[in-house]
Amino acid sequence: MRDTQPPITSAAEYHGYQQAYETMTLLVAEREQRLFIALANGDSKIIEDRRAELLHVLRRREGIIDAIKVYEQLQKQSA
């Protein structure tokens, strides 16, 4: 499951997507840590909330990765 991102159409957008990827990677780590803490505490409501948060960030990050890969592939083809 991925969130589809708009296609990258310029080098400036590509760099923006790379920055977004780095930001989302940090957010994934943060959300994972929050989930681990919730698991340790054992509150099922909080665990489900943390899982949903992590899934949301992972989906967006995967969409960004997909858009970057497509752009890089198109750049290789046009070179």
MMTF fields as JSON, N, C-alpha, C and O atoms, coordinates in Angstrom:
{
  "mmtfVersion": "1.0.0",
  "mmtfProducer": "UNKNOWN",
  "numBonds": 315,
  "numAtoms": 316,
  "numGroups": 79,
  "numChains": 1,
  "numModels": 1,
  "chainsPerModel": [1],
  "groupsPerChain": [79],
  "chainIdList": ["A"],
  "bondAtomList": [4, 2, 8, 6, 12, 10, 16, 14, 20, 18, 24, 22, 28, 26, 32, 30, 36, 34, 40, 38, 44, 42, 48, 46, 52, 50, 56, 54, 60, 58, 64, 62, 68, 66, 72, 70, 76, 74, 80, 78, 84, 82, 88, 86, 92, 90, 96, 94, 100, 98, 104, 102, 108, 106, 112, 110, 116, 114, 120, 118, 124, 122, 128, 126, 132, 130, 136, 134, 140, 138, 144, 142, 148, 146, 152, 150, 156, 154, 160, 158, 164, 162, 168, 166, 172, 170, 176, 174, 180, 178, 184, 182, 188, 186, 192, 190, 196, 194, 200, 198, 204, 202, 208, 206, 212, 210, 216, 214, 220, 218, 224, 222, 228, 226, 232, 230, 236, 234, 240, 238, 244, 242, 248, 246, 252, 250, 256, 254, 260, 258, 264, 262, 268, 266, 272, 270, 276, 274, 280, 278, 284, 282, 288, 286, 292, 290, 296, 294, 300, 298, 304, 302, 308, 306, 312, 310],
  "bondOrderList": [1, 1, 1, 1, 1, 1, 1, 1, 1, 1, 1, 1, 1, 1, 1, 1, 1, 1, 1, 1, 1, 1, 1, 1, 1, 1, 1, 1, 1, 1, 1, 1, 1, 1, 1, 1, 1, 1, 1, 1, 1, 1, 1, 1, 1, 1, 1, 1, 1, 1, 1, 1, 1, 1, 1, 1, 1, 1, 1, 1, 1, 1, 1, 1, 1, 1, 1, 1, 1, 1, 1, 1, 1, 1, 1, 1, 1, 1],
  "groupList": [{"groupName": "MET", "atomNameList": ["N", "CA", "C", "O"], "elementList": ["N", "C", "C", "O"], "formalChargeList": [0, 0, 0, 0], "bondAtomList": [1, 0, 2, 1, 3, 2], "bondOrderList": [1, 1, 2], "singleLetterCode": "M", "chemCompType": "L-PEPTIDE LINKING"}, {"groupName": "ARG", "atomNameList": ["N", "CA", "C", "O"], "elementList": ["N", "C", "C", "O"], "formalChargeList": [0, 0, 0, 0], "bondAtomList": [1, 0, 2, 1, 3, 2], "bondOrderList": [1, 1, 2], "singleLetterCode": "R", "chemCompType": "L-PEPTIDE LINKING"}, {"groupName": "ASP", "atomNameList": ["N", "CA", "C", "O"], "elementList": ["N", "C", "C", "O"], "formalChargeList": [0, 0, 0, 0], "bondAtomList": [1, 0, 2, 1, 3, 2], "bondOrderList": [1, 1, 2], "singleLetterCode": "D", "chemCompType": "L-PEPTIDE LINKING"}, {"groupName": "THR", "atomNameList": ["N", "CA", "C", "O"], "elementList": ["N", "C", "C", "O"], "formalChargeList": [0, 0, 0, 0], "bondAtomList": [1, 0, 2, 1, 3, 2], "bondOrderList": [1, 1, 2], "singleLetterCode": "T", "chemCompType": "L-PEPTIDE LINKING"}, {"groupName": "GLN", "atomNameList": ["N", "CA", "C", "O"], "elementList": ["N", "C", "C", "O"], "formalChargeList": [0, 0, 0, 0], "bondAtomList": [1, 0, 2, 1, 3, 2], "bondOrderList": [1, 1, 2], "singleLetterCode": "Q", "chemCompType": "L-PEPTIDE LINKING"}, {"groupName": "PRO", "atomNameList": ["N", "CA", "C", "O"], "elementList": ["N", "C", "C", "O"], "formalChargeList": [0, 0, 0, 0], "bondAtomList": [1, 0, 2, 1, 3, 2], "bondOrderList": [1, 1, 2], "singleLetterCode": "P", "chemCompType": "L-PEPTIDE LINKING"}, {"groupName": "ILE", "atomNameList": ["N", "CA", "C", "O"], "elementList": ["N", "C", "C", "O"], "formalChargeList": [0, 0, 0, 0], "bondAtomList": [1, 0, 2, 1, 3, 2], "bondOrderList": [1, 1, 2], "singleLetterCode": "I", "chemCompType": "L-PEPTIDE LINKING"}, {"groupName": "SER", "atomNameList": ["N", "CA", "C", "O"], "elementList": ["N", "C", "C", "O"], "formalChargeList": [0, 0, 0, 0], "bondAtomList": [1, 0, 2, 1, 3, 2], "bondOrderList": [1, 1, 2], "singleLetterCode": "S", "chemCompType": "L-PEPTIDE LINKING"}, {"groupName": "ALA", "atomNameList": ["N", "CA", "C", "O"], "elementList": ["N", "C", "C", "O"], "formalChargeList": [0, 0, 0, 0], "bondAtomList": [1, 0, 2, 1, 3, 2], "bondOrderList": [1, 1, 2], "singleLetterCode": "A", "chemCompType": "L-PEPTIDE LINKING"}, {"groupName": "GLU", "atomNameList": ["N", "CA", "C", "O"], "elementList": ["N", "C", "C", "O"], "formalChargeList": [0, 0, 0, 0], "bondAtomList": [1, 0, 2, 1, 3, 2], "bondOrderList": [1, 1, 2], "singleLetterCode": "E", "chemCompType": "L-PEPTIDE LINKING"}, {"groupName": "TYR", "atomNameList": ["N", "CA", "C", "O"], "elementList": ["N", "C", "C", "O"], "formalChargeList": [0, 0, 0, 0], "bondAtomList": [1, 0, 2, 1, 3, 2], "bondOrderList": [1, 1, 2], "singleLetterCode": "Y", "chemCompType": "L-PEPTIDE LINKING"}, {"groupName": "HIS", "atomNameList": ["N", "CA", "C", "O"], "elementList": ["N", "C", "C", "O"], "formalChargeList": [0, 0, 0, 0], "bondAtomList": [1, 0, 2, 1, 3, 2], "bondOrderList": [1, 1, 2], "singleLetterCode": "H", "chemCompType": "L-PEPTIDE LINKING"}, {"groupName": "GLY", "atomNameList": ["N", "CA", "C", "O"], "elementList": ["N", "C", "C", "O"], "formalChargeList": [0, 0, 0, 0], "bondAtomList": [1, 0, 2, 1, 3, 2], "bondOrderList": [1, 1, 2], "singleLetterCode": "G", "chemCompType": "PEPTIDE LINKING"}, {"groupName": "LEU", "atomNameList": ["N", "CA", "C", "O"], "elementList": ["N", "C", "C", "O"], "formalChargeList": [0, 0, 0, 0], "bondAtomList": [1, 0, 2, 1, 3, 2], "bondOrderList": [1, 1, 2], "singleLetterCode": "L", "chemCompType": "L-PEPTIDE LINKING"}, {"groupName": "VAL", "atomNameList": ["N", "CA", "C", "O"], "elementList": ["N", "C", "C", "O"], "formalChargeList": [0, 0, 0, 0], "bondAtomList": [1, 0, 2, 1, 3, 2], "bondOrderList": [1, 1, 2], "singleLetterCode": "V", "chemCompType": "L-PEPTIDE LINKING"}, {"groupName": "PHE", "atomNameList": ["N", "CA", "C", "O"], "elementList": ["N", "C", "C", "O"], "formalChargeList": [0, 0, 0, 0], "bondAtomList": [1, 0, 2, 1, 3, 2], "bondOrderList": [1, 1, 2], "singleLetterCode": "F", "chemCompType": "L-PEPTIDE LINKING"}, {"groupName": "ASN", "atomNameList": ["N", "CA", "C", "O"], "elementList": ["N", "C", "C", "O"], "formalChargeList": [0, 0, 0, 0], "bondAtomList": [1, 0, 2, 1, 3, 2], "bondOrderList": [1, 1, 2], "singleLetterCode": "N", "chemCompType": "L-PEPTIDE LINKING"}, {"groupName": "LYS", "atomNameList": ["N", "CA", "C", "O"], "elementList": ["N", "C", "C", "O"], "formalChargeList": [0, 0, 0, 0], "bondAtomList": [1, 0, 2, 1, 3, 2], "bondOrderList": [1, 1, 2], "singleLetterCode": "K", "chemCompType": "L-PEPTIDE LINKING"}],
  "groupTypeList": [0, 1, 2, 3, 4, 5, 5, 6, 3, 7, 8, 8, 9, 10, 11, 12, 10, 4, 4, 8, 10, 9, 3, 0, 3, 13, 13, 14, 8, 9, 1, 9, 4, 1, 13, 15, 6, 8, 13, 8, 16, 12, 2, 7, 17, 6, 6, 9, 2, 1, 1, 8, 9, 13, 13, 11, 14, 13, 1, 1, 1, 9, 12, 6, 6, 2, 8, 6, 17, 14, 10, 9, 4, 13, 4, 17, 4, 7, 8],
  "groupIdList": [1, 2, 3, 4, 5, 6, 7, 8, 9, 10, 11, 12, 13, 14, 15, 16, 17, 18, 19, 20, 21, 22, 23, 24, 25, 26, 27, 28, 29, 30, 31, 32, 33, 34, 35, 36, 37, 38, 39, 40, 41, 42, 43, 44, 45, 46, 47, 48, 49, 50, 51, 52, 53, 54, 55, 56, 57, 58, 59, 60, 61, 62, 63, 64, 65, 66, 67, 68, 69, 70, 71, 72, 73, 74, 75, 76, 77, 78, 79],
  "secStructList": [7, 7, 7, 7, 7, 7, 7, 7, 7, 1, 2, 2, 2, 2, 2, 2, 2, 2, 2, 2, 2, 2, 2, 2, 2, 2, 2, 2, 2, 2, 2, 2, 2, 2, 2, 2, 2, 2, 2, 2, 2, 6, 7, 2, 2, 2, 2, 2, 2, 2, 2, 2, 2, 2, 2, 2, 2, 2, 2, 2, 2, 2, 2, 2, 2, 2, 2, 2, 2, 2, 2, 2, 2, 2, 2, 2, 2, 2, 7],
  "xCoordList": [0.846, 0.0, 0.886, 1.757, 0.63, 1.409, 0.472, -0.585, 0.871, 0.162, 0.836, 2.037, 0.083, 0.637, 0.942, 0.107, 2.149, 2.588, 2.559, 2.665, 2.416, 2.47, 3.824, 4.83, 3.862, 5.146, 6.108, 5.7, 7.36, 8.419, 8.69, 8.902, 8.682, 8.83, 10.07, 10.32, 10.848, 12.041, 13.079, 12.79, 14.293, 15.375, 15.08, 15.415, 14.454, 14.113, 13.102, 13.228, 12.11, 11.14, 11.822, 11.519, 12.73, 13.477, 14.207, 14.16, 14.878, 15.591, 14.611, 14.911, 13.453, 12.421, 11.93, 11.707, 11.764, 11.324, 12.403, 12.095, 13.663, 14.749, 14.735, 14.939, 14.493, 14.398, 13.196, 13.278, 12.087, 10.885, 11.148, 10.681, 11.89, 12.25, 13.039, 12.758, 14.022, 14.82, 13.962, 14.105, 13.073, 12.169, 11.258, 11.07, 10.695, 9.782, 10.51, 9.933, 11.772, 12.548, 12.725, 12.632, 12.977, 13.078, 11.74, 11.696, 10.657, 9.333, 8.999, 8.384, 9.396, 9.168, 9.874, 9.288, 11.114, 11.868, 11.187, 11.093, 10.718, 10.02, 8.735, 8.445, 7.968, 6.701, 6.946, 6.178, 8.028, 8.379, 8.686, 8.237, 9.446, 9.801, 8.548, 8.425, 7.627, 6.379, 5.569, 4.938, 5.591, 4.886, 5.544, 4.85, 6.869, 7.569, 7.244, 7.055, 7.182, 6.837, 5.414, 5.156, 4.496, 3.101, 3.008, 2.257, 3.767, 3.762, 4.264, 3.735, 5.28, 5.822, 4.809, 4.764, 3.999, 2.998, 1.744, 1.026, 1.474, 0.385, -1.016, -1.98, -1.173, -2.501, -2.942, -2.389, -3.932, -4.316, -4.824, -4.582, -5.515, -6.008, -4.834, -4.81, -3.879, -2.706, -1.878, -1.348, -1.761, -1.016, -1.635, -0.914, -2.939, -3.602, -3.431, -3.236, -3.5, -3.269, -1.857, -1.661, -0.887, 0.515, 0.749, 1.519, 0.092, 0.214, -0.351, 0.239, -1.477, -2.095, -1.189, -1.046, -0.579, 0.351, 1.524, 1.914, 2.085, 3.228, 2.839, 3.579, 1.707, 1.252, 1.088, 1.489, 0.504, 0.296, 1.623, 1.74, 2.607, 3.917, 4.619, 5.244, 4.519, 5.153, 4.556, 5.286, 3.237, 2.581, 3.05, 3.327, 3.137, 3.598, 5.05, 5.418, 5.872, 7.295, 7.459, 8.265, 6.718, 6.808, 6.373, 6.957, 5.36, 4.941, 6.029, 6.229, 6.722, 7.834, 8.956, 9.526, 9.268, 10.306, 9.929, 10.772, 8.68, 8.227, 8.4, 8.887, 8.005, 8.122, 9.585, 9.912, 10.456, 11.885, 12.425, 13.165, 12.062, 12.543, 12.08, 12.859, 10.831, 10.313, 11.089, 11.492, 11.301, 12.037, 13.457, 13.937, 14.126, 15.511, 15.552, 16.469, 14.573, 14.536, 14.313, 14.946, 13.432, 13.184, 14.427, 14.712, 15.151, 16.38, 17.437, 18.156, 17.531, 18.486, 18.116, 18.988, 16.833, 16.367, 16.62, 16.905, 16.514, 16.671, 18.134, 18.452, 19.013, 20.444, 21.154, 22.354],
  "yCoordList": [-1.179, 0.0, 1.236, 1.414, 2.072, 3.291, 4.438, 4.249, 5.617, 6.823, 7.303, 7.577, 7.405, 7.857, 9.349, 10.153, 9.692, 11.083, 11.611, 10.836, 12.92, 13.49, 13.201, 13.114, 13.052, 12.787, 13.96, 15.12, 13.638, 14.641, 15.145, 14.354, 16.467, 17.034, 17.902, 18.404, 18.085, 18.926, 18.511, 17.788, 18.992, 18.71, 19.314, 18.723, 20.489, 21.131, 20.275, 20.09, 19.763, 18.877, 17.601, 17.107, 17.083, 15.878, 16.105, 15.26, 17.241, 17.542, 17.703, 17.312, 18.274, 18.395, 17.032, 16.816, 16.124, 14.768, 14.051, 13.297, 14.286, 13.68, 14.185, 13.412, 15.476, 16.035, 15.454, 15.138, 15.317, 14.735, 13.285, 12.841, 12.558, 11.18, 11.135, 10.314, 12.018, 12.057, 12.389, 11.776, 13.36, 13.741, 12.586, 12.297, 11.926, 10.815, 9.645, 8.94, 9.431, 8.366, 8.636, 7.719, 9.882, 10.25, 10.065, 9.604, 10.426, 10.251, 8.78, 8.418, 7.937, 6.498, 6.002, 5.265, 6.4, 5.978, 6.464, 5.726, 7.7, 8.241, 7.467, 7.125, 7.196, 6.47, 5.032, 4.487, 4.427, 3.084, 3.102, 2.234, 4.092, 4.197, 4.38, 3.774, 5.211, 5.426, 4.134, 3.859, 3.344, 2.066, 1.111, 0.433, 1.047, 0.165, 0.526, -0.357, 1.796, 2.244, 1.812, 1.325, 1.991, 1.586, 0.083, -0.372, -0.687, -2.133, -2.522, -3.436, -1.823, -2.11, -1.794, -2.476, -0.758, -0.371, -1.232, -1.362, -1.825, -2.776, -2.215, -2.972, -0.927, -0.334, -0.55, 0.061, -1.414, -1.809, -0.637, -0.604, 0.318, 1.492, 2.328, 2.734, 2.574, 3.364, 2.595, 3.194, 1.287, 0.476, 0.62, 0.827, 0.516, 0.643, 2.041, 2.191, 3.06, 4.427, 4.58, 5.182, 4.035, 4.134, 3.344, 3.772, 2.198, 1.424, 2.216, 2.24, 2.854, 3.655, 4.822, 5.123, 5.477, 6.569, 6.08, 6.718, 4.938, 4.38, 4.004, 4.299, 3.369, 2.986, 4.204, 4.175, 5.268, 6.488, 7.046, 7.399, 7.122, 7.667, 6.73, 7.188, 5.423, 4.463, 4.547, 4.494, 4.678, 4.77, 6.001, 5.92, 7.125, 8.35, 8.219, 8.627, 7.647, 7.469, 6.553, 6.842, 5.474, 4.554, 5.231, 4.983, 6.074, 6.825, 7.761, 7.906, 8.389, 9.27, 8.464, 8.884, 7.321, 6.448, 6.046, 6.075, 5.677, 5.282, 6.429, 6.218, 7.64, 8.797, 9.079, 9.399, 8.965, 9.177, 8.133, 8.472, 6.887, 5.82, 6.05, 5.872, 6.439, 6.693, 7.833, 7.73, 8.911, 10.054, 9.652, 10.0, 8.923, 8.507, 7.601, 7.703, 6.723, 5.844, 6.651, 6.381, 7.619, 8.471, 9.282, 9.491, 9.73, 10.494, 9.607, 10.061, 8.36, 7.435, 7.171, 7.094, 7.033, 6.753, 7.913, 7.713, 9.139, 10.31, 10.735, 11.629, 10.097, 10.458, 9.787, 9.987],
  "zCoordList": [0.0, 0.0, 0.0, 0.851, -0.981, -1.13, -1.449, -2.052, -1.04, -1.464, -2.744, -2.749, -3.809, -5.072, -4.99, -4.575, -5.393, -5.389, -6.82, -7.77, -6.976, -8.33, -8.964, -8.259, -10.279, -10.932, -10.78, -10.714, -10.727, -10.648, -12.061, -12.98, -12.229, -13.57, -13.746, -14.842, -12.689, -12.812, -11.78, -10.827, -12.004, -11.064, -9.692, -8.666, -9.675, -8.397, -7.627, -6.417, -8.335, -7.674, -7.179, -6.093, -7.975, -7.592, -6.273, -5.379, -6.155, -4.912, -3.749, -2.621, -4.026, -2.992, -2.528, -1.337, -3.467, -3.121, -2.315, -1.392, -2.663, -1.89, -0.446, 0.491, -0.275, 1.078, 1.815, 3.002, 1.105, 1.71, 2.124, 3.173, 1.303, 1.636, 2.948, 3.821, 3.077, 4.3, 5.51, 6.569, 5.351, 6.442, 6.818, 7.999, 5.82, 6.084, 6.731, 7.56, 6.361, 6.987, 8.474, 9.29, 8.826, 10.241, 10.954, 12.094, 10.28, 10.873, 11.076, 12.078, 10.142, 10.305, 11.565, 12.357, 11.747, 12.932, 14.21, 15.191, 14.192, 15.361, 15.645, 16.792, 14.587, 14.762, 15.228, 16.021, 14.724, 15.192, 16.689, 17.437, 17.108, 18.524, 19.382, 20.446, 18.919, 19.653, 19.741, 20.762, 18.668, 18.687, 19.674, 20.432, 19.677, 20.615, 22.063, 22.9, 22.347, 23.7, 24.044, 25.145, 23.103, 23.322, 23.548, 24.41, 22.779, 22.954, 24.339, 24.971, 24.797, 26.124, 27.227, 28.251, 27.009, 28.007, 27.939, 28.93, 26.767, 26.643, 26.504, 26.62, 26.26, 26.084, 24.637, 23.722, 24.427, 23.065, 22.232, 21.025, 22.831, 22.094, 21.58, 20.418, 22.447, 22.048, 21.023, 20.088, 21.184, 20.215, 18.833, 17.856, 18.733, 17.434, 16.854, 15.648, 17.696, 17.229, 16.667, 15.612, 17.378, 16.934, 15.65, 14.79, 15.514, 14.27, 13.098, 12.018, 13.309, 12.248, 11.85, 10.665, 12.837, 12.548, 11.715, 10.738, 12.112, 11.398, 9.972, 9.033, 9.802, 8.468, 7.572, 6.409, 8.097, 7.314, 6.799, 5.625, 7.672, 7.291, 6.312, 5.355, 6.544, 5.639, 4.237, 3.247, 4.149, 2.846, 2.075, 0.879, 2.752, 2.084, 1.651, 0.549, 2.525, 2.199, 0.988, 0.103, 0.936, -0.198, -1.501, -2.556, -1.426, -2.606, -3.104, -4.309, -2.183, -2.531, -3.174, -4.181, -2.602, -3.168, -4.592, -5.489, -4.799, -6.142, -7.136, -8.246, -6.745, -7.641, -7.972, -9.115, -6.991, -7.222, -8.203, -9.126, -8.008, -8.899, -10.336, -11.272, -10.518, -11.862, -12.508, -13.667, -11.773, -12.317, -12.695, -13.774, -11.812, -12.105, -13.329, -14.145, -13.463, -14.618, -15.907, -16.928, -15.855, -17.031, -17.406, -18.586, -16.4, -16.658, -17.323, -18.212, -16.899, -17.514, -18.972, -19.837, -19.234, -20.593, -21.534, -22.714, -21.006, -21.873, -22.014, -22.798, -21.258, -21.316, -22.46, -22.645]
}
